[in-house]
């Protein structure tokens, strides 16, 4: 193979080049290479020089003389006489500050040679020394600019706090509003036997990395250990931890405690990565990528003439490949974004997975993604007017500088090709400049001899601090700094022999937590008289259940579902961790296995999604080796706002099981079943109110309807849910009364329900479904074959009641109250439809309207019992029954907390109600709507056919009073409204409200739209799962189409 260099650029022979190098640099530092082992490709060389190590006075003197000779050669020292004087000054300074090191070896004292300290350097000398350090840095591609570096002298600063404040101020000046000046900040040099001042951060501007319990990382994978160390020191991370949280700077002066200096993000705005081509612009925005405005390396030091500057951070501008390929794309030490970029570029066919592709094809797609990401990074920095250099230009500059150096000096620059060669390979000129000499001139950039975090721990020990003194040291300098909390949840008391009842809950609202507290109180009372001494733990989120379960423990879980069967945020981590290879296991699999019980708090109107979260948790636990204490319990909030009756049955079952420690006897099961049937019937009839249809206004193409109902009794809570029970027709009712030989006035009273009559029960019967049980047969003494009994439980009740199998005189026995109640509890009740209230009773009251008027916005479902069949034939005054239950967003009406609301179609109903309620609240308080009240961001999407009802909603007039931003699909025709969230102003507003103002989020939409919105919001904020991250701040109502 021929030499890649043209004749005039060809380097000399190896030995000739080495001789020239040695002549120019008489004192080279070691490269750690030997004849047997070359270390040029290693990240860290075994014997490379480091700052923070003591060196002999003789060695330091030689380094000082060598450096001063370079200054004379480069014209910094202007005469030989001045050189001689500076050499004498250096020798004198080294001699006066040197120490003799004495160490003990057994019983003998061993005297070591004199250890050099420092000699005083002028600013001009330091400035030129820093420039040479940059020029001699083998791993930097931008050395051609070494003459341009600005040096800031901070050698007078001796305190940690002052170091941090000076750095922030210096960074602001160097950043220069994006026109970055390469700048080095020089703090006092290290003294002999000391560590010297140090900075904990690898990069002054870097993002935190948070390790999650399941092993995943949110944020920067390369800073996880540093983030944990700074938190232990006392830093309080943001309550909402994102991928893009700037770490504070931690400075540590000699003989000082470290100081935590938060970085004002408004002074160093991150650059958001956007692709220049229109077809990729939005997909890239939805990735939510960004990076810091400048590089600022801070865990390296300068060795200049033997003087070690251990705190000498330097800042400059990024090269595009550094950000794109190393920081964002690296799957080991970065953000591993290339698989996401591949999807954003739509490089995969539908259903294709990147890891399933042949290796060559996977590589091709990753290369495309890497190239496009690098392009997007460079373009984004230019758009943001932040200085950046592209790889091709940097490579050309280096090659020209290297050629010039060869022409002038007769040898090439010291180089580490492993670091210098850009990822684009042979496309860039630097690729072809192989065989660069591996040597290390002085002065030089060095790594630290010791980690500053470990150095601080040793310093604590030497000062006699306790193990956690780091937090205290930080707190003395940082008001409001935070010590890491001590987690004690679920830990058994030392020496206690009591068994534990460990209570956990998960819920997007408060019901599960309230039930968990109720369970704790009940069990504490019951456990006092139990033979086994039980310790009842405080209720904790399900995410806290992350360790092996003690064999004597019993796990009790109250689980609500979020949306349509989704896992709430405070249970999502548990589900994610134990859905894979991990199992929830007993501590000792060979001992008595622990028990568990689950109470699901759901809504039966959601059909197959009913108690979906609780059932999923149950399946996950069954994968381990825990045993059921009692059967799974279904709570139904569709028939009881807070299912206390059903919950009491759950508690009673636990009580029986814990007292007996065995299966319940048959008579106990029979008793519980009978009680449950009556309680279930009670909850079905509880809270029924008569309502009448006042008006029903459809859209032009009959997709949505605005419905107004008049209701009996008192008003209703804002943002309630209404269960609509459509009664049977009068003809059907009279037919049932005739068949059953009832008048309709017979009381149907249970121990839990009073004042219900048979007519009210029969009005709600679903004749298309079978009887729910046959316990009533015994009461009326109707003896049937097993075949007929099974038929009653399978065929429609309409067929059963009209068939000959139920002929006979048994109906007269229904007049017995107990028999009638049991019979009615077996009748299938029509499942109600659930809708969100679109009006505020408090607002109607304020406006002088009747608070017994209730508005709905409903989507018409062809064939739907209420939305189609009832409303299409209803006249003003047509009766129906309703139950009103509080919705999960009820509290949003009573507070002025900033809010982001997203709704689609009929989901505008609760938004309208909430805005009306907030207006009423402001009016009642006598307040004028100002900036504090104008904090609701509204994002509304609907079909073109629905915009008449949605856009004409009465809340429109309240927009200027309460809404800071409104994005509506009818105002952006032809554009998906969620895409507008990524425009500059909405994106910045949304992120600021979520991250800084701790805004809540309210969603009322279809499952698909809600999931899309969550993904988009997560990209804007910078979290992988926005629902989990926000927890109780995320309120979601998901409806079916």
N, C-alpha and C positions, 0 to 999 in steps of 0.2 A: 504494500500500500504506500502511495506517495505521501510526502509531508503535506499537511493541509495548509501550511503557511506559504505565502509568496516569498520569493528569495529574499527580498529586503526585510521581511518580518520574521525570518527564521531565527529561532533562538540559537545561542552557541551550544557547543557540545556540553554534556552534563558537567564534567569536571571543570571545564573552562567557566561555565556559568556559576558553579559553586565558588570558585576562586574569586570571581568578581563580587559575588555576594559577601563573602567573608572580608574582602577588602573594604567594602562600603559599610558593612555592619560587623565590626570586630566582635561584638558581644551579642550573639544570637541566643534566644531562649530555646530550651529543648522542645522538640516536637513529639517526644515520648517514643519515637520509632527506634528500632534496633535492626541489625542485619537480618535477624530471624523473624521479626514481627513489625509490620508497618501499621500505624494507627491512623493514617490520613483519612480513612473513611469512617472512623468512629465518631460518635456524637461527643463523647468526653474522652480525653486522653488521660492515661493513668497518672503520668507525672507532670502534667502541664502546670506552669506557674499559676499561682492563685494569690489574690490579695487576702490578707488576714493571716499570713504565715510570717513568723519571725525569720530573719535572715542575718547572717553574720555581718559584722561591721565591714569586714574586708570586701564581701560581695557587694554590699550596698555602696561602698565607696567606688568600686569599679563601675557600677551602673551609673552613679552620679557623674563620674568623669566622662563616660561614654556619651551620656545624654548631653552634657555641656559641649563636648566636641561636635555633636550633631548641630547644636545651636550655633556654634561658630561657623560650621560649614554652610548652614542655611542662612547666615547673615543676621540672625537674631542677636548674637553677640558680635560686636562690630570690630574687635581687635584682639590680637593675641594677649595683650596685657590684661584686657578685661576678662578674657577667658581664664588666665592664670589666677586673677583675683577671685573669680567665681568658684574655681576649683578649690582654692584654699578656704573660702567661705563654706563650701559644702563639706570638706573634710572636718573643719572645726565644728560645724553643726552636728555632724554624725558622731564625732568623738564626745561632744558634751551631752548628747542625749542617749548614748549607748549604755547598755546594761550588761553585767556579767550574770549569766544564768547558772544557778546552782541547784542541783537536784539530788535527792537522797537515793542511794542504791543500797538497799539493806541497811547496814549500820554505818556505811561510809557516805560522806558527802562527795559528790562528783562535780567538779568544776567544768563548766562548758565555756566555749569561747564567747567573746563579746558579741552581743546581739545589737545590731544597728537599729536606730530609730528613724529620725527624720532630719532633713536639712531644709531650711527656709527657701522657698522658691518664689520668684517674682511673678506677678500676674502675666507678664509677657512670656515668661518661660513656661508657665502652666498652659497658657493659651496655645503656644506652639506645640507643647507636649501632647495636648489633646488632639490637635490636628494630626500629629504623627501617629497617635494611637489609632485614629480612624483610618489613616492611610495604610497602616500595618495590619488592619483587621482582615484576616484571610477569608472570612466568611461573608464579607459585605460586597455587594455588587456596585454600590454607589460611591466608591472611594475616589472617583475622579473629582468629587465635589468637596474633598477634605479641607481645602483652603477656606471654604465658605462658612464653616461652623462657627457659631457664636458661643463664647464661654462666659458664664456668669459666676462670679466669685462669691460663694457663700461660706468662705472659711471662717468667718467671724461668728457664725451661728453655732451655739453649743447646746441648745435645748431641743428636745423632740418636737414640742409644740411649734417652736419658731421654724424648725426645719419644714414642717408640713405646710405652714402658712406661706412660707417663702416659695415653696414648690408650686402651690396653686397659683400664686401671683405670677411666678415666672412662666408657668405653662400658658397662662392667659396671654402674656406678651408674646411668647414664641408661636402660639397658634395664630395670632394676628388675623382673626376673623376668617380663617381658612387659607390665607397666604402664608403658609407655615415656614418659619425660619428654623433651620437645624440648630439646636441649642443644647449645650452641656451645662449642667449645674454642679459646681464643685464645692463639696462640704469639707470640713477639716480632715486632714490625713490621719491615718492610724498611727498610734504610738506603740512602741515595743511592748509586747506582752498584753496588749489590749485587742479587742475585736474591731474597734473603730466604729464610727456611726454607720448605721445600716438602714436599708429600706426593705420592708417585707415583700412588697409587690414585685413580681417579675416585670410588669408593665404598669406604669402609673395610671393608664386608662385601660382598664380591663373589666370584663363582665364576671359576675359571680357564677359559681357552679354549685348547685344544691343537689346533694345525693338524696334520693328518695328511698323510703323503706324497702321498696321492691328492687332496689339496685339501679334503677334508671336515674338519669341526671337531667335536671332542668338547668339550662344555661351552658356555661363554658366547661367542658370536661377537663381542661388543663388547669383550672383554678379551684378544683373541688377541695383539695387539701388546704390551700391558702384560705379559701372561704371559711372552712370549718375552724381554722386557727384564729381568724379574725373574729368570728362569732364567739369563740371561747374567750377571746380577749375582752369582749364586751360590746361588740357591734350589734346593733339591732337591725337586721335586714328589714326590708319593706314587708308589711303585713301580707301583701300580695307579691309573692316571689315569682319573678318572670325570667325569661331567658336573657334579658338585656338590662339587668341591674348593675350599675357601675359600682365596683368595689371601692370602699374608701381607701385612701392612702394611709399606710401605717409607717411612721418614721420612728427611729430609735437612735437617739444620740448616745455618745459614749457616757456610761454611768447614769443613764436616764431610763425611765420606764418608757415603753412604746406609747405613741400617741395616735389616736384614730382621727383622721381628717376626712369627713365626707366630701365628695366632689360635687359641686353644683352642676347638675346636668344641663342647665340652661346656658352655662358657659362653654360646655363641650358637647354640643349636640351630636348624637349619633347620626350617621349617614344611612338613610333608608335605601335599600338596594332595589332598583327598578330597571326593567329591561327597556332599551330604546325602541325596539320594534313593537308596533301596536299589537300584533297578535300575541305577543308574550308579556306585554306590560301588566295586564291584570293578573294573569297566573303568577307572575313573580311577586306582585304586591301581596297576593294571598299567601305567599310563603312567609311573609312578615320578616324578611331578613334585614339586617343592619350591621354596621360596624362602627368602631370608634373613629373619630375624626383624625387622630394622629397616633403614630407609634411613639412610645416613651419608655425605652428599656431602663430598668432601674435596679436589677439585681446583679449588675456587672460593675467592675471597678476599673480604675486606671492605675497602671504601674508606670510612673514617670520618673526616670532617674533614680529608681529604687524607693521613691516615696509612694506609699500605697494610699490611694483615694478610694476608700471602701464605699462611700456614698457619693456617686457621681452619675446620676441619671442623665440620659440625653434623649431628646425628643426630635422627631423628624417626620417626614411624610411617608406614606405607605407606597409600596409598589403593588400594582393590581393583583399579581399572582400571590403575593403574601396574604392578602385578605381572602381572595377567592379560593386558592388551592390549599394553603396551609391552615388558615384560621377557620374558614367556613366549611371546607370540603373534607378535611382530615377526619377519618372515622375514629381515630384513636385519641388524638389530643385536641380535636376541634368540635365542630357542630354536626359533622357527617350529613350535610344537606344534599349531596349529589343524588341520592335516590328520590328525594322530594323534587329536585329540579328535573329529573327525568320525567316524572309524572306531570309536572307543570308544563313541560315542553311537548307533552303528549307523544312521547317516543315509544310508548308501549301500546300494543293492540289491546282491545277490550278483553279483560280477563287474564291478561298476561302479567306475570310477576317477574321482576328484574332478576331475582336470584334463580329463577327457573330457566333462564336463557342459557344457551351455550356460552362458554367463557369468552370466545372471540366476539360474540354479539353483545354480551354484557359490557365488555370493555369498550366497544365502539360507541355504545349509548352513553356510557359514563364520560367518555372523551368529549362527546358533543356537549353534554351537560356542563362539563368543566369549562369548555371554551365559551359557551354562552354565559355562564356565571361570571367568568373573568371579564367578558365584554360588558355585562351589566354593572359590575362593580366599578369599572373605570368610568363608564358613562355617568353613573350615579354621583360619583365624587365630583366630576366636572360640573354636573347640573347643580350640585350643592355649593359650588365654588370653593371646594376644599382641595388643596394641592395634592396631586398624586402623579406618579410616573408609571408609564406602561412598560411591560417587560421588554419589548423589542427596543425601545429607546434606551432603557437602562443597559441592556446587553451591548448595544452599539457603543454607548458611552464608555463602558468598561473596556471593550476591545480597543477602542482608540486610545484610551489612557494607558493600557498595557503596552500597546505598540509604541507610544511616545516614550514610556518609561524604558522600554528595551532599547530604543534608539539613543536615548540620552545616557542611560546608566550601563548599558551593555548586558542587562539581565532583566528577567520579567518580575512582575509583582508576585509576592507570596500569595498563594491561592489554595483554597480547599474546594475542588471541583464538585464534591458531593453537595456542598451548600450553594455554590455559585450557579450551577447549571439550572436554568429555569425549567419548569415542567413541560414546556412546549418542544423540547428536544431539538432536533436538527433545524427547526424553523428559525431559531435565533442564532446569531453569529457566535455567541459564546460557546455553544455546543462543540464547535470545531476547534476550540483552543485547548485541547487536552494536553496532558503532560506538563501542566504548570508546576513550577518548583514548589516543594513543600518545605518552607522554612519560616521562622517566626522572629522578625526583628523586634527590637525594643526602641521606644516605649510601646506599651501594648495594652489592649483591653483584656481583662482577666475575669474569670469566675471567682466567686467567693470560696474561701477555704471551708467555711461552715455556714449552714442554713441559719438565717436570722431568727426563725421561730425557735429552733433548737437552742440557739445562742441565748435567747431570752429565758428559756426554761433553766438553762445552766446558771444564768445570772440570778434568777429567782432563788435557786438553791443556795448560791453563794451569799445572797442577802438574807437568807433565813426565812423566805416567804413560804406560806402554805401552798399546796398544789394549785389552789384556785386563785392565788393572789393576782394573777394576770388580769382578771376581771376588775379587781379592786383598784389595781394600778391605773387601769384605763379610766375607771369611773372618777378618780380624783382629778382627771384632766378633761373629761368629757361629760358635761351635764346631760343627764338623760340617757347615758349609754346603758346598755342592757346586758345583764349576765344571763347565760344560758339557763333555762329553767331545769329543775330537777324533776324527772318524771317518776312518780310513785304509783301511778294508777295500776291497780291489780296486783301489787306486790304484797305478799302475806307478811304480817307482822312477825318480827323475830321472836322465835320461841313459841308462837301460837300453834295450837293443835287443832284449831277450828277449821272446818271445811268452808269453802267459799262459794257463795252464790254470786257469780259475776254477771252484772247486768250491762247490756250494750244496746244501743239504738242507732238507727239511721233514718233520716227524714229530711225532706227539703223544707218542711215547715216546723212546727213545734209539737204536733200531736204525739209523735213517737217519744219525744223527750218527756213530755208530761206523763204519758203512760208509764214510762220507765221509772220516773220518780214515784208515781203511785205504787208501782210494783215493789220498789224498795221499801216504802213505808209499810205496806201490807206484810211483806216477808219478814221484815225486822220484828214486827209484832208477833207473827206466827212462830218464828224461829226460837223465841224465848222459851216456849214450852216443848220444843222438840227434843227427842232423845239425843240426837246429834247436834252439837253446837255449830250453828252456821254463822259465818261472817258474811254480811251482805255488803257488797262493794257499792261505791257511788256509781250511778249510771255514767257510761263513757261512750263516745262515738265508736261505731263498729270498726273504724279504721285503726283503733287502738288495740284490737284483738290480733296480736301479731307474734305471740310466743307460744311455745308448747304448753298445752293445758295440763295442769296438775290433775292427777287421777282422782283426787277427792273433790274436784271442783264441779260445779254445775253451771253451764253457760245458758243465760236467758237473753233472748234477742227480741226486741220490738222493732219491726221493719216496716216503714211506709214505702210506697212506690212513688217515684217522681215521673210526672207526665204519664205516658202510657207504658207502665211497667218498668221504667228505667230505674237504675240504682242511684239513690241520692248521693251527693258529693261526699258526705261523711261516712259512706260505706264503699265508695268506689275503689279506694286503694286496697281494702281487704279483698274485694272481689277480683281485682286485677292480680294481686299477689297469689291467691289460691286457686285461680282458674287455670293456671299452667301446671308446671311439674310439682309445685309445692302443695303440701297437704296440711290441714290443721290436724295435728296429732296429739295424742296423750304423751305426757312426759315419759311414762314407763308403759310400753305396749303390753307388758306381761302382767301388769297389775289390773285391778278392777278399773274398767274404762270409764272415763267421765261421761256425763249426760248433758244433753242440751234440749232446749225447747224454743220454738219460734212462734211469735204472734204476728201475723200479717195484718197491717192496717191498710186496706185498699178500698176500692169503689167498684162494686159489681157491675156498674153500668159500662165499664170499660171492656166487658166481655172477656176475651181470651187473655187480655193483659191484666186481668184482676189479680192483685197481689203478686204481680210478676217479679218484683224485686225480692220479696220475701221468699218466694218459691225458688228463685235462682240461688239465693244464699243457702237455702235448705239443701239444694242439690250439691253445692260446693262443700258444705260441711259433711255430707254423706260420703264424699270421696275420701275423707280421712277415716279415723277409727273411733270417733265419738259416737255414742249411742243415744237414741231418742229417749227423752224422759217421758213425754206425752206426745200424742199425735199433733201434727201441724194445725194451728188454729187460724181460721179465716175471720178477720174483722171486716165489717162492711160499713163504710161511712156513707154509702148511698142511702141507708135506711136509719142511720143513727150518726149524728154529727161527729161526736166522739164516742166510739163504740164501747162505752163503759159496761153495758150489760154483758156483751160478749167477752169483754176483757175480764170481768169478774169471774166468769166461767173458766177462763184460762187460768186465773190465779187459783181457783178452787181445785182445778185438776193438778196443778203444781203442788198444792198443799197435800192432797191425797197421796200423790206419788212420793213426796219427800218423807211423809210420815211413815209410809208403808215400805218404801224402798223396793217395791215389787209392782207387778201389774195390778191395776185396780180390779177388785172383784166384780163379777157380773152385775150385782145389784147396784154397785156404785156407778158403773157405766150406764145402766138403765136410768138411774136417777138423773145423771148428768145429761143424758140425751133428751129426756123429757123436759128438763129445765131449759136446755138450749133451744128446743123447738118453740117453747112458749116465748122465750126471750127474742128469738128471731122473728116470730110473728109480731111481737110488741114493737120491735124496731121498724118493721115494715109499715106499721100503721101510725107510728109516732110522728107527730108534727105535721100531719096532713092538714092542708088549708084549702078551702074552696076558692077558686079564682074564676074569672070570666074574661073571655076574649073581647077586647074593646075594638081593636083595629088590627089589620094585617096588610102591609103595603109591600108588594114585591118589586124587584127591579124589572126593567123592561123585558128582559129575556127569562125572568122567573128563576134566577139562581139564588138570590138572597131575599129575605123578607125582614122588614122591621115590624115587630109585633109589640103591641101594648096590651098589658093585662091589668085588670082590676082585681085586687086581692082582699080577702076578708081579714079582719084583725089588725094587729099593729103593723108597723113598717118592716123594713128589712135592712140588714147590714150592708154597707157598701162593698162592692166587689164580691158579692155572694155568688154562689152557684144555686141554680134552681133545678130541682128534679120535677119534670112535667109528667104527671100521671093522667093519661087519657082514659076516661071512663068508658065502660061499655054503653051501648045504646039503651034507651028506655025499654025497647022491645026485648032485648037480651036479658036485661035485669028482671023484668016481669016474668019471663020464661024461667029463669033460675029460681025465683021465689016460688013459682008454681011447682016446679019439679021437686024442690026441697020442702014444700009445704010450710013455708015461712012467710011472715007478714012483712019482714024488713025492719021491724022495730025491736027485735029481740036483742038484749044486751050481750055483747061479746067481751066480757071483762076477764082479764088475767090478773095475777098478782102484780103485774107491772103496768097494765093498761086499764084505764077506766073511761067510761063514756062512749065507747065504740058500739055501734049497732050493726046488725047483720047486713043491712042495705049498703052501708059504707064499704064493708068488706067485699060484697059481691060486685059492686061497681068496678072494682079493680082486678077482678079475676081474669087471668089469661087462659081462655078455654082451649087454646091450641097446644097447651103443655099438659103433661100428666100430673097426677097428684104427687106431692113431694114426699109423703110418707103414708103409712096405713095404720098408724097407732089408733086412729079413731074407730076402726072396725070393732075392736074389743069393747069399747064403751057402748056402742049401739047394738052389741051382741049380733053382729052380722058375720056369720061363719062362711068363709069362702075357701075354695081350693087354692093351693099354692099357685097353680097356673093362672087363676083369675087375679090373685093378688099381684103377681108379676105383671099381668096385663094392665092393671091400674097404674102401675109405676112406669109404664112404657107408652101407652096410647094416650091421646089427648083426653083431657078431662071432659071435653064436650061429648066425645064418643062414650066415655064411661058413664056419664050422668044420664045419657039417653038410652043406654043399652039395658037389656034385660037382666044383666048380671047384678044390678043394684036395685032390682024390684023388691018390694016387700014392705012390711010395716016398720022397718027400722027408723024411718024418718021422724016418726013421732018422738023417738028418744032423743032427737037433736034438741028438743026444747029444754033438756037438762043443761044448765049453763056450762058445766065441765065438758060435756060431750060436744056442745056447739063450738066452744073455744078450740077443742082439739081438732074438730072437723075443719073449722075455718083456717087453722094453722097449716092444714094439709093442702089447701087450695093454692094453686100457683098464682102468684100476683104478677100483673103486667110490669115488665121492667121499664122504669121511667127513662126518659131522655134527659140528659144533663146539659144545661146551658149557662153561660155567664151573663150576669145581669149587666145591662147597658145603661142603667140610670142610677143616680145617686139619690137616696131618700133624703139625705141632708140637703142636697142641692135643690130638690123639689120643694122642700120645706122653706128654704131661703127664698125661692122664687114665688112662693105663695101657691104652689100646685099641691095636689093631693099626694101625700107620701104613700098612699095605698095604690098608686099607679106604678107599674113596673114595666120597663122596656127591655126588649130582647132584640138581638140581631141574629137570625138563624139562616143556615144554609139549607136549601130545599133538597132533600134526598128523595128521589122518586120512589114512591111506595112507602115512605117513612110514616109511622103511625101519627106523629104530631106534625112534622114539618110539611107533609104532603096531604095525607088523608084527612086529618082533622082541620088544618088551616084552609084547605081548598074548599071545604064545605061549611066552615064555621061562620056563624052570623054574630053580630054584636050581642053579647050576653051569653054565648054558648059556654057551658060550664066545663071545668076540668079541675083537677086537684094538683096541688104543688107542695113540695117541701123545700124550705130554704135552708141552705147550709153555708157556713162561712167558706170563702175561697182562700187559697194560700196567699193571695196578695192583699188581704184585708188591711194589714198594717200600713201598706203604702199610702192609704188614704188619710192616715192620721199623722204623717210626718212630712218634713220638707227636705228629706235626704235627696241628693242628686240621683237622677234615675235615667236609665236608657231603656226605652220601651220599643219592642218590635212586635208587630202583629200583622197577620194576613187575613184578608176576607172578613168573615164573621168574628174573628179574633179582635176586631176593633171595639167590640162591646165592653170588655173590662177596662180598656184604655179610656174610653169615653167616660165610664163611671168614675175612674180614678181622678181624671182631670176635673170633672164636676165636683167631686168630693173635696179636692184640694182648694178649688175656688171657694166652696162653702166654708172651709176651715179658715181661709184667709179672711173672708168676710166676717165670720163670727168673732175672730180675734181683733177685728178692727184694723187690719194691716193692709197696706197697699202692696200690690205685687211689684217687687223690685228684683234686683239681681239675685238675692237669696232665694226668691221663689221661682225665678225663671231658670230652672235647672233640670227640666225634663227634655230629653232628646227623643224625638218621635220618629220611628221608621215604620212606614206603613206600605204594605204591598197588597195589591188586589188585582183581579182580572179586570180587563176593560169593561166587561159586562156588569161588574159589581160596583164600579166607581160612583154611580149615582147615589147609592145609599151610603157608601163609605165616605165619600168626599163631602156629602151634604150633612154629615153628622153634626149635631149641635155643639160638639166640643171645638169645632173650627174657630169659633169666635174667641175662645179662651187662649188660643195659641200665643198671641203676643204677650199675654200676661204670665204664662207658665212655661212656655216652650222656648228653649234656647236654640234648637235646630230641628227642622222638620224636613224629612225626606219622604216624599210620597210618589208612588209609581205613576199617578196620573199627571204629575208635574214633570216627569221624565219619560215621555213616551218612547218606546223602542229600546229602553235600557232597563236591565234588571236592577231593582232598587238597592239590593244588597251590594252591588258593585260600586254604588256611589259612596259607600262607607270608606272606600279606599282613596277617595279624593283627599287632597292635602288637608283642607280645613276640617271636614268631618273626622278624618283619621286622627288628627292631633287632638281634637276636642274629646273624642271617645276615649282615647288612651289616657288623657289627662284626668278625665272624670273617674275612670276605673282605678288607675294607679294612685293618683294623688288625692282625689276627693272621696275615695271609697264609695263610689256610686253603686247603687243596686241595679239589677237588670231584671226586667219583666218581659216575658215572652208568652205570647198567645198565638199559636200557629199550628200548622200540621207538623207531624213528626219530621218529615223531610226538610221543610223550611226551617224548623227549629234547629235541626242538626247542622244545616248549612250556616245559619246565623252563628251558632256556637263556634264552628270552625273558623269563620271569618273574624269573629271577635277575638278568638284565641290568637289568631295570627297578628292582629293589630296590637294586642296587649303583650304577647310574647309568652304564652303559656300553652302547654300541650293539651290541657283539658280545662277549658274555662269554667265549666260547671263545678268541677272539683275544686279549682282554685278559689272561686268566689264563695263556695259553700252556701250559707244561708242568704247571701246577697243575691243569689240567683233564684228567681221565682219563675216557674214555668207552668203554663197550662197548655197541654197538647190535645188537640181535637182530631177526630177522624173525619175523613172526607165524606 
